[in-house]
Amino acid sequence: MNTIRQQQGASWLDHLKSWPHYALPQHAISRLTYRLTRIQTTWFKNAFIRWFAQHFQVNWSEALYPRPEDYRHFNAFFTRPLRDGARPIEGDGNTVISPADGHISQIGSIDRDAVFQAKGHAFSVTDLLGGDTQRAALFRDGSFVTVYLSPRDYHRVHMPLSGKLRETIYIPGRLFSVAPHATRTIPRLFARNERLVSIFDTDAGAMAVVLVGAINVAAIETVWSGLVTPPPRPGIEVEDCQQSAIELERGAEMGRFNMGSTVILLFGKDQIRWLQGLQAGQPLRMGQPLGSLL
């Protein structure tokens, strides 16, 4: 299957929005966001939550706790749990499901080592996974999907398939915006931003779940390690998890963004087939089918 490409090119407005990000103190801004979103002063956090929910049209009926007063700070609201049944896990054990709410940024096939980002832009699997060619070879000519989480979305990330954790790779980097205007204008965006790669062994072979940081994404967490970043570290950190016996079922929570960003899934060659009709820009809900095992 070829990549279903979003053909819209970058406009002058896209470039205008993106240029300031090169000069911004991205990590400093994100550390400030981390502090602001954890203020527990009642009037401040309640007003902040109400404004945000109204501005971004958050669906309160899906939330397990439906009032601003139910959250100790804004970040607790942003990473809110949903009520039972709000996100049914569809299909059977051979069905690859969406790991998150959001929109498809791109979906399709990996061209040898290249992943399509937007018209005129691509990045390599090798760079995305931290420069290790042996690790990248697991996904050569495989399949990928990039899911963009907007501010209004549910921000917990779940397992597309059941799997056993093999290793994690923390990769330091920039914190460019991952909004659509940025993906259309910033070369190799996802391979330049700070990110956490988790590689699982599944019935479809190796599966990589890449949590990509972005400006104002003040933290990335996993269910097995808790807070991974901040603080940012200067070098790549690889953790061998094969002896840890961490196994997660399809649909189980595996991590979350404290403020929104992007998830990239990678699969090996001839392991899965994406559903017909999926295309860039299409909205997703966690748990809906994306494809199936071959």
N, C-alpha and C positions, 0 to 999 in steps of 0.2 A: 504494500500500500504506500503510495507516495504521500508526502506531507501535504495536508490541505492548508494552503498558504493564504494568509491574510494579505491581500494584494495592495491595500491602501498604503501609499508611501507617506513619508514624514512631511508635514507642512511647515511653513515658516513659524507658525504658532507653536508647534511641537518643539522646534529648536529653541524658540524663545523661552519656553517653560523649562527646558532641560539645561541650558547653558549655565544658569546660576549654581546648579548642583556641583559643578566641578570645583567651585571656589568655596562652597560652604564647609564649615567644620562639622562634617556629618556625624562623627562619633560624639562630639560634644553636644550637639543638638539632641541626639538620641539619648544621651545620659540625662539631659534636662527633662526630656519627655518621660523617661523612666521615673524620675522623682515626682513630676506633676501628676502622673496617672496613679500614683500611690498615696496621694494626700487623703487623709481620712477625716478632715474637717467636714462636718456633716453638711453645712449649707453649700460649701464649695463643690463637694463631690456629687451631691444631689442635683445641683444646678447644671453641672458639667454633663452628667448623664442625661438629664432631660433635654438639654440643648442638642446633644449629639444624636439621641434617639429620634428627635423630631427632624433634625436637619438631614439625616441619612435614612429616615423612614424605616427604622428598626421595627421588626414585627415582634411586639411584646408577647403575643399569644403563644409563640413557640418557646419562650423562655421558661425555665423551671421556676425562676423567681421573677415575677412580673412587675416589680416596683423598684425605683431607684433606691429607696430606703433599705432594700434587701441586700445591698452590696456595700462592703466596707470601704471600697475606693473604686475609682473609675476602671482600673485594670481588671478588677473582679467582674465588673459588668461586661467589659470588652471580651473577656474569655468565658462568658457565661455558659453554664450548661443548659441544654435543652430538655424540655419535658419528654417523658417516655413516649415513643411513637412519632416524634416530630421528624425523625430521619430514618425511615425504614431501610434496612439493608436488603437490597433486591438481588434476585438471582440465587444461584447455588455456589458451591465452593470453587467452581471453574469460572465464575464471573468476576472480572476486574471491575471494582467500583470506584467512583470518584472519592478521593481522599478528603475532600473539603468542599464547602460551598464556595462559589466564585464563578469565574468565566474561563472558558478555554482561551488561552493566549495563542497556542499553536498545538497541533497534534499530528502525528504521522510517523514516518520512518526516519531512522538515523542513517545518514548517507556516509557510510564507512565510519568516520569519527565525528562528523559534523551534524549539529542540531540547528534547525532553522529557528531564528529568533523573530525576525520581521523582515519585510521587503528590504533587501540590501544588507542584511545583517545575519550572521550565524556565529556559533561558538563551538568549540570542540568538547567532546566528552572528556578527553584527557585533561583539559584545563578545568572543566567543571568539577572533576573528581580529585583535583589537587595535583595533577601532573604525573600520576603513576600510570604508565602505559599498560602494565599488566592488568590493573584494575579496570581501565577503560576498555580493554579488549573483551571483557565480559559482555559489553553492550554494542560491539561493533556491528553495524548494519541491523541493529535492533529497532525497537519502537520507543517512542517518547510521547509524553503529554505535559504541557506546561499549564498550570492552573493559577490564575491571578485572583487573589482575595481582596475585595474592595473593603472600605471601612465598615460598611453595613453588614457584612457577612458574618456568619458563625466562624470563629477563629480557632477551633480545635481541628487537628489533623488526625485522620484515622487510617487504618490499614486497608489498602486496596485488595490485598490477598492475605491469607494467613501466612505467617513466616517466622523463621528463627533468625535472630539478629546475628550477623557474622562480624561486622565491624562498623565503627563510626569514624568519620573523618571531619575534624573541625578545620576550616580553612579561613584564615583572616582575609580581610579585604575592605573595599569601600562600602558605602551605604547609599548608593544612588537610589532614587525613586524607582519603583518597578511598575508605575502606572503606564498605561498604553503609550502615552506620548514619549516616555523614556525608552521603552523597548524599541520604538521606531527610530530613535535618534542616537542612542548611546551604544557604540560597538561593544560586543561581547559582554553585555551588561551582567548576565547571570553568572558568568565565569569571573567577574571582577568583584562582585559584592561578597561580603562575609556570608558564610553558609555552613550548614551542618549536613553532612551526607550520612545516611544510614543504609547499609546494605544488608538485605535479608536473603536467606535461602528459602525459596518457595516452590510450589509445584510447577511454576513457570521458570524455574532456574533462579538466577540472581535477579534481584529487584532492588533498585536504588530509589530511595525517597530523599529528595534534596530540599531542605528548608532554606530558602534564600532570604537573607536579611535585607532591610531597606531603611532609608531615612525614617526616623521616628519609630522604627521597629526596635523597641528598647530591650527586647529579650526574646530568646528562643529557648524553649524547654522541651524535654522528652519525659515520658512517664517513668523511665528507668533511671535517669540521671538527674532529673530536676532541671534547674537553671543551668544552661550551657554557656550562654553569653547574654549580658556582659559579665565580666569585663572582656574586651577584645584582647587576644594574645598575639605575639609577634610572628609565630610560626605555625605550620601545619601540625596538628596533633592527631595521631591515629591510635585508636583503641581496639585491640583484638577482643571481641566479645564471644568467641565461639565456645568458651568454657563457662559462660555466664548463664546458660540455659534460659535466656530471655526469648520467649515465644509469645506471639500475639495473634489472636484470631482475626479473621477478616471482619472489618467494621469496628475493631477495638481502637480506642484512642491511643496514638503513639506520641503525640507532641502537640505543641500549640505555639502560636505567635502572640506575643504581647504587643499589640498593634499589628496591622495586616501586612501581608507580603505575597510570596509566590511559592508554590510547591511544584517540583519537577519530578516526574516518574520516568525511570528508564528500565527497559526490559531487553533481554538478549534476542538474538536473531531467531526467527521462526518459533517464538514462544507464545505470542499472543496475537489476536486479531482485533483491531478496533471496530466498533460498531459502525455500520454504514450511516452516513448522514451527519456525523459529528464534524463540527467545523469551528474555525476561529471565531471568537466573539459569542459563542453559545453559552448561555447560563447553565450552571451545574448546581446540584445539591448533593451533599455528602450522602453516599449510599446508593446513588443511581448507577446503573450499569454503564461502563465505558467500553468494555470489550470482553473477550473470552479467551481461555487457553486453547491453543491448537492441539 
